[in-house]
Amino acid sequence: MPRNKKPRYCREFGGFDLFKPSGIPLSQLELVEIDLDELEAMRLCDLEGLHQEQAAEAMKVSRGTVQRLLQSGRMKLLDVIFHGKGLVVRECDHVFIRPRGQGRHRHGRRPYHEPQ
């Protein structure tokens, strides 16, 4: 039996949770689920340009976990793009949402810590 996943801290995702190619009915599409933590790792590293170590610190996980999340998330995203599938963003029990503006040290803000 696999062990429970360590909590991961992600920014609130306020975007759409379903993406699909235009012109194809949803009922005819295969859907790929991407976990919120995979999306967060890609956002931090690919969109914001953080190093994996920095992303790991923000998400409160190891650099190896970020590396695995990036690999898995990128594979899913490329599968969706190249094979014309739909993409569903899935929230997970092991993901904690932190308020916007918290998690990285910016402008004197303190990092978010899960309440005790």
FENURHU-V796451 format. One record per run of one state. SS is the DSSP state (@ for helix, = for strand, . for the rest). FROM is the first residue (numbers start at 0). TO is the last residue. If there is no record, write none. Layout:
# FENURHU-V796451
SS:FROM:TO + SS:FROM:TO
This chain:
# FENURHU-V796451
.:0:6 + =:7:10 + .:11:16 + =:17:18 + .:19:24 + @:25:27 + .:28:29 + =:30:34 + @:35:46 + .:47:50 + @:51:58 + .:59:61 + @:62:82 + .:83:84 + =:85:89 + .:90:93 + =:94:97 + .:98:115
